[in-house]
Amino acid sequence: MRRIFKSSFGSALLGGVVVGLFGWLAIAAGWIHSDSGSKSVTVSETLSAPVDAKEEAGGTNAVNQIYRHDGGGVAFISSQLKAEESPSLSPFGEPESRGGGLATGSGILIDTEGHILTNNHVVEDASKVEVKLGASDTTYTAEVVGADPATDVALLKVDAPEEKLHPLPLGDSSKVQVGEAVVAIGNPFGLDRTVTSGIVSAIQRQIQAPDGFSISHVIQTDAAINPGNSGGPLIDGEGKVIGINSQIQTGGSGNGNVGIGFAVPINTAREVVQQIEEHGEVKHAYLGISGGSITPDLAKALKIPEKEGVLVNEVVKGGPADEAGLKGGDTSATIEGASFRLGGDVITEVDGKKIDGMEEVINAVNAAHPGEKMVLTVDRNGNTKKITVTLGVRPASTEEVPSR
């Protein structure tokens, strides 16, 4: 699925890589899909400093306890970016090497073998990755064991003495509840081991991965996350990691943190690690449609009998849905500024379970594996049909999805 009719997030920053290019220090601005397609640079006038371990009158507070217990397992990651070759102005025609630069982010030590979780966008295209653990100034060269742009998760490994390795306990992101307290530890703007706190603002969000597809079951938090926090842990009240801080949404006239951050659920990262360890790569299921959620108002405007479900806008030619016989729209229409293709199938159930909208279809596909069968109940011109789709392997990015 390439897109939803209208983005529910607008523009969101791929949170957290601090980049220096050509000797200049800048903040990387990797935006999620935006109607304007613009990019921006995030700046901050006031930066948080690391928390000191100070005892209060009645002992230490919860945030302080989590910081003291888990801080040693948070990694400071520096990635040397590969230089790019550009056409030379030299009369001899040799290509010139430009840039490179340094990207910094955070990571989560997960075992005593030196494995570290981080975001794919922290280490992508890096020629060299270096890691510091906790408050130590010792630098270790890290190996990128594997990465998955579709979930923005990467697995690193460092060769460090076991006594220097203090892995963080991993929680169960499926049990996270709105309103519970959380703590983020990371390296915003290069300020190592900075701690911020807040609550879980929402669950079951969807954000767009660097490859253009959707990440499901994302945790939203108001704990301050800034460039450099990417790849660091979002920790629950028991001191367990429930997510990997990955993106922020910006708004208003500024581009800094506005209290809306997103963390990839740790259960998703667990599955990525398992596939990397077993197969050396990660494969995701693929349906091959674009569509939009039906609302009562939309159903009335488009004269659709179904009041909820998914209107199939487009079926990718040669994709799994196309081969199974699913039909997309054949007539273009614009309603209140939004473009639609009318005449396509309306999906009302997935594997016998009634659906309200596109988000549930995306979640179902993301939870499946390539080669599995999915039964879609559709309404086609007033007739109910059941279509069995054998899910394929998702392309590397939405840019590789064939157009009509």
Secondary structure, DSSP 8 states (H G I E B T S, - for coil): ---BSS-SS-SEE-TT-EEEETTEEEE---B---SS--------SS---------BTTB--HHHHHHHHHGGGEEEEEEEE--EEE---STT---EEE---EEEEEEEE-STT-EEEE-HHHHTTEEEEEEEETT----EEEEEEEEETTTTEEEEEE---GGG-----B--GGG--TT-EEEEEE-GGG-TTEEEEEEEEEEEEEEE-TTSSEEEEEEEE-S---TT-TT-EEEETTS-EEEEEEEEE--TT--S--S-EEEEEHHHHHHHHHHHHHHSS---EE--EEEEE--HHHHHHHT-S-SSSEEEEEE-TTSHHHHHT-----EEEEETTEEEEES--EEEEETTEE--SHHHHHHHHHHS-TT-EEEEEEEETTEEEEEEEE-EE--SSGGGS---
